[in-house]
């Protein structure tokens, strides 16, 4: 396999947001793969090293390699496509500047409220300079009271002229929000890649693949874990399914 052949899957994905080239004499428009394809092809060793990825480590992923082989995919071509997805995701995150912002206060409070409402029990950590205490919060009555209080606070924020400017850091680190957005973007890229490769619909577990999930959403979840794009150890196929159904507008064009 030549280096060019090894980038076949990357090329198919890169044509999903092509650049247009206009012939000066005829005016004919031809499409070419996105510029990021050429950058990765020309500087693959340096770029992949900067991404913190290892080809050997990828080939040892028992939750990934048997699955792509079951789909008849070439693991070397797929490896470069995985690196390309991480590369595109990093570029998108940098250009969208999502690393340096938190969601609006109302969005943070609403997320917090919805997470609490779903729980039967959760813990609150009070972290002081000298000591820490963890308080278990349990019981529908107390949780309902907290939800009601958050509803009131959300309504006050909506009525405030300063709601968008006010900072309420529900999340301790902005990296948590950044990874949530990057997971969403990468999951959509992998879905687009699978569409390009025309992966068939297969039974979740076939007789020849005992113990191996062939669910494509689960495969995306495993790839997201491998790329280090999530801190959520419980991210799995159903989570990816919900992410892919997100109402956010997804544009592959890198801006």
C-alpha positions in Angstrom: 0.0 0.0 0.0 1.4 3.4 -1.0 1.2 6.5 1.3 -1.5 7.9 -1.0 -3.6 4.7 -0.8 -3.3 4.8 3.0 -5.1 8.2 3.0 -8.1 6.9 1.0 -10.6 7.1 3.9 -9.2 10.6 4.8 -9.7 11.7 1.3 -13.4 10.6 1.3 -14.1 12.6 4.4 -12.1 15.6 3.1 -14.4 15.8 0.1 -17.4 16.4 2.4 -16.4 20.0 2.7 -14.6 20.6 -0.6 -12.8 23.7 -1.8 -13.8 25.0 -5.2 -11.3 25.8 -8.0 -12.4 27.9 -10.9 -10.8 27.5 -14.4 -9.9 31.1 -15.5 -10.4 30.3 -19.1 -13.6 28.2 -19.1 -15.1 29.2 -15.8 -15.7 25.6 -15.0 -15.8 24.8 -11.3 -14.1 21.7 -10.0 -14.0 20.5 -6.4 -10.9 19.4 -4.5 -10.5 18.0 -0.9 -10.3 20.5 1.9 -6.9 22.0 2.5 -6.6 20.1 5.8 -6.2 16.9 3.8 -3.1 18.1 2.1 -1.6 19.4 5.4 -2.1 16.0 7.0 -0.7 14.1 4.0 2.4 16.3 3.8 3.2 16.6 7.5 1.6 13.4 8.8 4.4 12.5 11.2 4.6 15.9 12.8 0.9 16.5 13.0 0.1 13.1 14.5 2.9 13.5 17.1 1.4 16.9 18.0 -2.0 15.3 18.4 -0.6 12.9 21.0 -1.7 9.8 19.1 0.1 6.5 18.7 -0.5 4.2 15.7 0.7 1.2 17.8 -1.6 2.1 20.6 -4.5 2.3 18.2 -3.9 -1.2 16.8 -4.0 -2.5 20.3 -7.5 -1.2 21.0 -9.5 -4.4 21.5 -12.8 -2.5 21.5 -12.1 -0.9 18.1 -9.9 -3.0 15.9 -12.1 -6.2 15.9 -15.1 -4.0 15.0 -13.6 -2.3 12.0 -12.2 -5.6 10.8 -15.7 -7.1 11.1 -16.9 -4.3 8.8 -14.2 -5.2 6.3 -12.3 -1.9 6.8 -8.5 -1.6 6.4 -7.1 -0.7 9.8 -4.3 1.4 8.4 -6.6 3.6 6.4 -8.9 3.8 9.3 -6.1 4.8 11.6 -5.3 7.8 9.4 -9.0 8.7 9.3 -9.2 8.7 13.1 -6.1 10.9 13.3 -7.8 13.2 10.7 -11.0 13.5 12.8 -8.9 14.5 15.8 -7.0 17.0 13.7 -10.2 18.6 12.3 -11.8 18.7 15.8 -8.8 20.5 17.2 -8.8 23.0 14.4 -12.6 23.6 14.8 -12.3 24.1 18.6 -9.5 26.6 18.1 -11.2 28.6 15.4 -14.6 28.6 17.3 -12.6 29.6 20.4 -14.7 27.2 22.5 -11.8 26.6 24.8 -12.1 30.0 26.5 -15.8 30.4 27.2 -18.5 28.9 29.3 -22.2 28.6 28.3 -24.5 31.5 29.3 -25.7 31.5 32.9 -29.2 30.4 32.0 -27.9 27.4 30.0 -25.6 26.4 32.9 -28.4 26.6 35.4 -30.8 24.7 33.2 -28.3 21.9 32.7 -27.7 21.7 36.4 -31.4 21.7 37.1 -32.2 19.0 34.6 -29.3 16.8 35.9 -30.6 17.1 39.5 -34.2 16.3 38.5 -33.1 13.0 36.9 -31.3 11.8 40.0 -32.7 9.9 43.0 -29.5 10.7 44.9 -26.4 12.7 44.4 -23.5 14.2 46.4 -22.4 17.7 47.0 -18.7 18.3 47.7 -17.7 21.3 49.9 -14.0 21.8 49.2 -12.4 24.1 51.7 -8.7 25.0 51.9 -8.2 23.0 55.1 -10.7 20.1 54.7 -13.4 18.7 52.4 -16.9 17.4 53.2 -19.2 15.4 51.0 -23.0 15.5 51.7 -25.3 12.9 50.2 -28.5 14.4 48.9 -31.3 11.9 48.7 -35.1 11.7 48.7 -37.6 13.1 46.2 -38.9 15.8 48.5 -35.5 17.5 48.9 -34.6 17.1 45.3 -37.9 18.5 44.2 -37.3 21.5 46.5 -33.9 22.1 44.9 -35.4 21.8 41.4 -38.1 24.4 42.3 -35.5 26.8 43.7 -33.5 26.5 40.5 -36.6 27.1 38.4 -37.1 30.3 40.3 -33.5 31.3 39.8 -33.7 30.5 36.1 -36.8 32.7 35.7 -35.1 35.6 37.5 -32.1 35.2 35.2 -34.3 35.3 32.1 -35.9 38.5 33.4 -32.5 40.1 34.1 -31.0 42.6 31.6 -27.6 41.3 32.6 -28.3 37.5 32.3 -26.0 37.0 29.3 -23.1 38.9 30.9 -23.3 37.3 34.3 -20.9 34.5 35.1 -22.2 31.5 37.1 -19.5 28.8 36.8 -21.5 25.7 37.5 -18.6 23.7 36.1 -15.3 24.1 37.9 -13.2 23.9 34.7 -13.9 25.2 31.2 -12.3 22.1 29.8 -15.4 20.1 30.7 -17.5 22.3 28.4 -14.8 22.3 25.7 -14.7 18.5 25.7 -18.5 18.3 25.5 -18.5 20.4 22.3 -15.5 18.6 20.8 -17.3 15.2 21.5 -20.3 16.5 19.6 -18.2 17.7 16.6 -16.1 14.5 16.4 -19.1 12.2 16.7 -20.7 14.0 13.7 -17.4 13.6 11.7 -17.3 9.9 12.5 -20.9 9.5 11.4 -20.1 11.3 8.2 -17.1 9.0 7.7 -19.2 5.9 8.2 -21.7 7.3 5.6 -18.9 7.8 3.1 -17.6 4.3 3.7 -21.2 3.0 3.3 -21.0 0.8 6.4 -23.8 -1.7 6.3 -26.3 -2.2 9.1 -25.2 -5.3 11.0 -26.5 -7.2 14.0 -25.1 -5.9 17.2 -23.4 -9.2 17.9 -23.0 -11.8 15.2 -22.1 -15.4 15.7 -18.7 -14.8 14.4 -18.1 -11.9 16.7 -19.1 -13.1 20.1 -18.7 -10.5 22.8 -18.0 -7.7 20.2 -20.6 -5.0 19.7 -21.0 -4.0 16.1 -23.2 -1.0 16.9 -21.8 1.9 15.1 -22.7 4.4 17.8 -20.8 2.3 20.3 -17.8 2.3 17.9 -18.0 6.1 17.9 -18.0 6.1 21.7 -14.9 3.9 21.8 -13.2 6.2 19.3 -14.1 9.3 21.3 -12.5 7.6 24.4 -9.4 6.7 22.4 -9.0 10.3 21.2 -9.3 11.6 24.8 -12.2 13.9 23.9 -14.3 13.0 26.9 -13.9 12.8 30.7 -17.1 10.8 31.0 -16.2 7.1 31.6 -19.8 6.2 31.0 -20.0 7.6 27.5 -21.4 4.8 25.3 -23.5 4.1 22.2 -26.8 5.5 23.6 -25.0 8.7 24.6 -23.6 9.1 21.1 -27.1 8.4 19.6 -28.4 11.3 21.7 -25.5 13.5 20.7 -26.1 12.8 17.0 -29.7 13.8 17.4 -28.7 17.1 18.9 -30.7 20.0 17.5 -27.5 22.0 17.1 -26.7 22.9 13.5 -23.8 20.9 12.3 -21.7 22.4 9.5 -18.7 20.5 8.3 -17.2 23.6 6.7 -14.2 24.7 8.8 -14.5 28.4 9.4 
